[in-house]
Amino acid sequence: RKKPKDEYEYNPLPIGKKARRKFVPDQEKDDRYWARRVKNNVAARRSRDMRRQKEIEISMKWKQLEKENARLREELQQLKDRASELEKKLSEKQAGH
């Protein structure tokens, strides 16, 4: 089935390829290297935290939408029952005339 361009489809696979890890010999691990590592570790931690927060928000929204969906289904059923009841009364009135 073809999807419209504006319809989003979740794909858990990464968009790009991950860079291959390069082994850095101990003699090349200078202050600049460690500064980059610290900066990268902070960024990675921030990224993980943001992803976890987003997952929590999505989970909360999911639960809220499930509750709303259940409420709307109940309301729909009540409206169907009421419509059926009114149709029955109308047909009884029309049959009585």
Rosetta constraint file for C-alpha pairs under 8 A:
AtomPair CA 3 CA 7 HARMONIC 6.50 0.50
AtomPair CA 24 CA 28 HARMONIC 6.45 0.50
AtomPair CA 24 CA 29 HARMONIC 7.03 0.50
AtomPair CA 25 CA 29 HARMONIC 6.90 0.50
AtomPair CA 28 CA 33 HARMONIC 7.75 0.50
AtomPair CA 29 CA 33 HARMONIC 5.40 0.50
AtomPair CA 29 CA 34 HARMONIC 6.73 0.50
AtomPair CA 30 CA 34 HARMONIC 6.48 0.50
AtomPair CA 31 CA 35 HARMONIC 6.07 0.50
AtomPair CA 32 CA 36 HARMONIC 6.26 0.50
AtomPair CA 33 CA 37 HARMONIC 6.24 0.50
AtomPair CA 34 CA 38 HARMONIC 6.08 0.50
AtomPair CA 35 CA 39 HARMONIC 6.14 0.50
AtomPair CA 36 CA 40 HARMONIC 5.99 0.50
AtomPair CA 37 CA 41 HARMONIC 6.01 0.50
AtomPair CA 38 CA 42 HARMONIC 6.20 0.50
AtomPair CA 39 CA 43 HARMONIC 6.24 0.50
AtomPair CA 40 CA 44 HARMONIC 6.02 0.50
AtomPair CA 41 CA 45 HARMONIC 6.10 0.50
AtomPair CA 42 CA 46 HARMONIC 6.15 0.50
AtomPair CA 43 CA 47 HARMONIC 6.07 0.50
AtomPair CA 44 CA 48 HARMONIC 6.18 0.50
AtomPair CA 45 CA 49 HARMONIC 6.12 0.50
AtomPair CA 46 CA 50 HARMONIC 6.09 0.50
AtomPair CA 47 CA 51 HARMONIC 6.15 0.50
AtomPair CA 48 CA 52 HARMONIC 6.13 0.50
AtomPair CA 49 CA 53 HARMONIC 6.11 0.50
AtomPair CA 50 CA 54 HARMONIC 6.10 0.50
AtomPair CA 51 CA 55 HARMONIC 6.17 0.50
AtomPair CA 52 CA 56 HARMONIC 6.23 0.50
AtomPair CA 53 CA 57 HARMONIC 6.21 0.50
AtomPair CA 54 CA 58 HARMONIC 6.11 0.50
AtomPair CA 55 CA 59 HARMONIC 6.08 0.50
AtomPair CA 56 CA 60 HARMONIC 6.18 0.50
AtomPair CA 57 CA 61 HARMONIC 6.12 0.50
AtomPair CA 58 CA 62 HARMONIC 5.99 0.50
AtomPair CA 59 CA 63 HARMONIC 6.31 0.50
AtomPair CA 60 CA 64 HARMONIC 6.24 0.50
AtomPair CA 61 CA 65 HARMONIC 6.06 0.50
AtomPair CA 62 CA 66 HARMONIC 6.12 0.50
AtomPair CA 63 CA 67 HARMONIC 6.31 0.50
AtomPair CA 64 CA 68 HARMONIC 6.23 0.50
AtomPair CA 65 CA 69 HARMONIC 5.91 0.50
AtomPair CA 66 CA 70 HARMONIC 6.19 0.50
AtomPair CA 67 CA 71 HARMONIC 6.20 0.50
AtomPair CA 68 CA 72 HARMONIC 6.08 0.50
AtomPair CA 69 CA 73 HARMONIC 6.08 0.50
AtomPair CA 70 CA 74 HARMONIC 6.22 0.50
AtomPair CA 71 CA 75 HARMONIC 6.17 0.50
AtomPair CA 72 CA 76 HARMONIC 5.98 0.50
AtomPair CA 73 CA 77 HARMONIC 6.16 0.50
AtomPair CA 74 CA 78 HARMONIC 6.23 0.50
AtomPair CA 75 CA 79 HARMONIC 6.21 0.50
AtomPair CA 76 CA 80 HARMONIC 6.14 0.50
AtomPair CA 77 CA 81 HARMONIC 6.10 0.50
AtomPair CA 78 CA 82 HARMONIC 6.10 0.50
AtomPair CA 79 CA 83 HARMONIC 6.03 0.50
AtomPair CA 80 CA 84 HARMONIC 6.08 0.50
AtomPair CA 81 CA 85 HARMONIC 6.11 0.50
AtomPair CA 82 CA 86 HARMONIC 6.15 0.50
AtomPair CA 83 CA 87 HARMONIC 6.06 0.50
AtomPair CA 84 CA 88 HARMONIC 6.15 0.50
AtomPair CA 85 CA 89 HARMONIC 6.35 0.50
AtomPair CA 86 CA 90 HARMONIC 6.07 0.50
AtomPair CA 87 CA 91 HARMONIC 6.11 0.50
AtomPair CA 88 CA 92 HARMONIC 6.18 0.50
AtomPair CA 89 CA 93 HARMONIC 6.19 0.50
AtomPair CA 90 CA 94 HARMONIC 6.14 0.50
AtomPair CA 91 CA 95 HARMONIC 6.00 0.50
AtomPair CA 92 CA 96 HARMONIC 6.14 0.50
AtomPair CA 93 CA 97 HARMONIC 6.62 0.50
